[in-house]
Each structure stands twice: as structure tokens, then as C-alpha cells.
Amino acid sequence: MAAVLLSVHVVVAVVFVGAVTVAVSLFPRYGRQALAGDAAAVPALRLLHRVTRVYAVLSLAVPVFGIATASSLGVLTDTWVLAAMALTLLAAGVLVGAVLPGQQQVLGAAEGGLPPGGTRTDVGARVRRLATASGTFNLVWVVVVVLMVVRPGSTTGV
């Protein structure tokens, strides 16, 4: 059973979290293009924002299967698992607290609606903050993957 849970956990992580990380990474680039007047970039922004939202929800399956897998393997209280869970919460916080709202603001501005009292310069700064948050989100996932592969302190680890 542990092998099935682990397989599902890995597949769900690759497909769902992978889609989110790609969409999050591409959004600032198309945001800059749209704000520079490239109308063709706006549909790309809409698509990337939708992919981010939908796959973020689907990605909730990753920790569910991860906890089930860790529990079945008897490693749920191992430090590397707890660290990975904490980092997963951090990634979720960055996504919900910075990336998704930032995408919404940039998309709104690209569609022609500047925030009240806002300027293109303000939105340009938002794109830069969004790019930073996106990089942070992706870096956290890289660390989680490394923890999953190396499993520090594990007797079966490298």
C-alpha cells in the first residue's frame, strides 16, 4: 500500500505542483509584455492565472497523499518530513498571500483597469514583487523535492 500511496503522491506532485510552478514562473514575463501594450499577452495572462488557481486547488492532494505515505512508512515524525510539511505550508502561504493577489492585480491592470489611485509605475512594481514571490514559491518547492530525495537522517537515504 505504501508503494501505491508514494506513487500517487509523486505523480500528483509532478502534474499539479509542476503546472503551478510553470504558470507562476511565466506570469511576470507576460505581465510585463501586457503592461507594455502587447494586447496578445492579455489572454496568456488570463490562462496562466486560471492555471495557477485551478492547479493550486488540485495541489492540495499532494500533502494529503504525502501525509498518508509518511504515515504508512512510519516516518511521519521524522525531521525531514516535518520540514517538508512546514515548507509546503510556507509555499501555500506565498501562493495565497502574494502570488495569486499579485496576479489578479496585474491582470486587472493589463485588462485596462488600474487600481484606484494607481499608476503604471505602481503596477510595474507589483510585477517585480510578483516575480520575486514567484521565484520564492518555486525555490521552496525545489527544497521540498531535495528533502524528498535526500531524506536527511533517514536510514534509507543517500
Legacy VTK file of the C-alpha trace (Angstrom):
# vtk DataFile Version 3.0
C-alpha trace
ASCII
DATASET POLYDATA
POINTS 158 float
0.000 0.000 0.000
2.867 2.386 0.772
4.177 1.987 -2.776
0.784 2.929 -4.231
0.483 5.967 -1.940
4.025 7.072 -2.769
3.393 6.671 -6.495
0.207 8.724 -6.342
1.971 11.354 -4.195
4.798 11.715 -6.716
2.533 11.771 -9.785
0.193 14.332 -8.216
3.158 16.478 -7.195
4.706 16.393 -10.657
1.476 17.078 -12.539
-0.270 19.560 -10.236
2.574 21.389 -8.499
4.574 21.314 -11.731
1.771 23.088 -13.582
1.520 25.740 -10.865
5.259 26.388 -10.833
5.374 26.807 -14.616
2.344 29.129 -14.669
3.694 31.171 -11.753
7.077 31.474 -13.469
5.676 32.643 -16.802
3.124 35.124 -15.471
5.524 38.043 -14.707
7.007 37.868 -18.222
3.611 38.127 -19.884
2.566 40.721 -17.317
5.424 42.983 -18.384
4.512 42.473 -22.047
0.829 43.232 -21.440
1.623 46.372 -19.456
3.922 47.494 -22.273
0.923 47.453 -24.599
1.126 43.962 -26.104
-2.575 43.057 -26.298
-1.692 39.485 -27.320
-0.202 38.902 -23.860
-3.507 39.509 -22.024
-5.112 36.163 -22.985
-1.899 34.442 -21.872
-2.187 36.216 -18.507
-5.781 35.050 -18.137
-4.781 31.469 -18.924
-1.781 31.490 -16.591
-3.848 32.960 -13.752
-6.530 30.324 -14.270
-3.962 27.510 -14.356
-2.428 28.872 -11.155
-5.811 28.999 -9.378
-7.146 25.634 -10.562
-3.945 23.659 -10.096
-3.318 25.285 -6.714
-6.567 23.722 -5.524
-5.743 20.381 -7.148
-2.301 20.520 -5.491
-3.968 20.084 -2.111
-3.863 16.375 -2.932
-0.055 16.447 -2.648
0.157 16.912 1.140
-2.819 14.591 1.634
-1.053 11.730 -0.133
2.272 12.785 1.366
0.943 12.503 4.910
-0.728 9.189 4.092
2.529 7.895 2.607
4.671 9.089 5.519
2.214 7.577 7.972
2.208 4.205 6.193
6.029 4.204 6.135
6.228 5.195 9.804
8.235 8.367 9.119
5.564 10.958 9.843
7.519 12.393 12.784
10.931 12.357 11.091
12.571 15.760 10.915
12.843 15.791 7.127
9.119 15.060 6.764
8.184 17.753 9.282
10.480 20.215 7.498
8.901 19.330 4.150
5.425 19.860 5.609
6.444 23.224 7.063
7.926 24.282 3.715
4.758 23.143 1.947
2.761 25.409 4.247
5.196 28.238 3.500
4.778 27.685 -0.257
0.997 27.698 0.143
1.218 30.931 2.119
3.350 32.605 -0.555
0.964 31.407 -3.260
-2.212 32.526 -1.498
-0.804 35.642 0.152
1.387 37.094 -2.593
1.267 35.297 -5.941
-2.473 34.973 -6.561
-3.352 38.513 -5.388
-0.417 39.894 -7.385
-1.534 38.058 -10.493
-5.064 39.386 -10.040
-3.817 42.974 -9.740
-1.531 42.723 -12.773
-4.253 41.023 -14.814
-6.732 43.758 -13.845
-4.282 46.452 -14.893
-3.495 44.640 -18.148
-7.202 44.477 -18.936
-7.348 48.252 -18.595
-8.345 48.777 -15.003
-5.630 50.424 -12.976
-6.160 50.192 -9.217
-7.719 53.297 -7.621
-5.056 55.966 -7.418
-2.609 53.582 -9.093
-0.279 54.237 -11.985
1.502 52.047 -14.493
4.633 52.518 -12.372
2.800 51.082 -9.351
1.712 48.084 -11.403
5.247 47.674 -12.764
6.491 47.492 -9.178
3.797 44.894 -8.498
5.123 42.790 -11.398
8.611 42.943 -9.873
7.265 41.892 -6.448
5.247 39.161 -8.149
8.369 37.877 -9.904
10.164 37.760 -6.547
7.266 35.946 -4.882
7.100 33.514 -7.811
10.796 32.760 -7.522
10.443 32.253 -3.778
7.486 29.903 -4.294
9.460 27.844 -6.820
12.605 27.789 -4.669
10.644 26.445 -1.709
9.388 23.586 -3.893
12.936 22.822 -5.017
13.973 22.490 -1.361
10.998 20.200 -0.685
11.974 17.980 -3.621
15.560 17.807 -2.358
14.279 16.803 1.076
12.143 14.087 -0.506
15.102 12.680 -2.438
17.881 13.009 0.150
15.827 12.376 3.315
18.438 13.615 5.814
18.778 11.282 8.765
16.861 8.509 7.073
18.419 5.061 7.235
17.302 4.548 3.622
18.512 7.974 2.460
21.596 8.755 0.440
LINES 1 159
158 0 1 2 3 4 5 6 7 8 9 10 11 12 13 14 15 16 17 18 19 20 21 22 23 24 25 26 27 28 29 30 31 32 33 34 35 36 37 38 39 40 41 42 43 44 45 46 47 48 49 50 51 52 53 54 55 56 57 58 59 60 61 62 63 64 65 66 67 68 69 70 71 72 73 74 75 76 77 78 79 80 81 82 83 84 85 86 87 88 89 90 91 92 93 94 95 96 97 98 99 100 101 102 103 104 105 106 107 108 109 110 111 112 113 114 115 116 117 118 119 120 121 122 123 124 125 126 127 128 129 130 131 132 133 134 135 136 137 138 139 140 141 142 143 144 145 146 147 148 149 150 151 152 153 154 155 156 157
